[in-house]
């Protein structure tokens, strides 16, 4: 019987931790920490994955553009 309770407490505990981490991630994305985390990840990408950082910079520039630039060969 004690193994059953241990298993139940283990499953409930893991589920509780997952819910808490999900709520924390939601708060970080919606709050003022979201841009800071994005900048920190961009700095990491710049140091470790140069092509990923280039993609990040290009994505940011594309989101800032008001008029899209036509692709080569488009009329």
Order of alpha helices (4+ residues) and beta strands (2+ residues): alpha-alpha-alpha
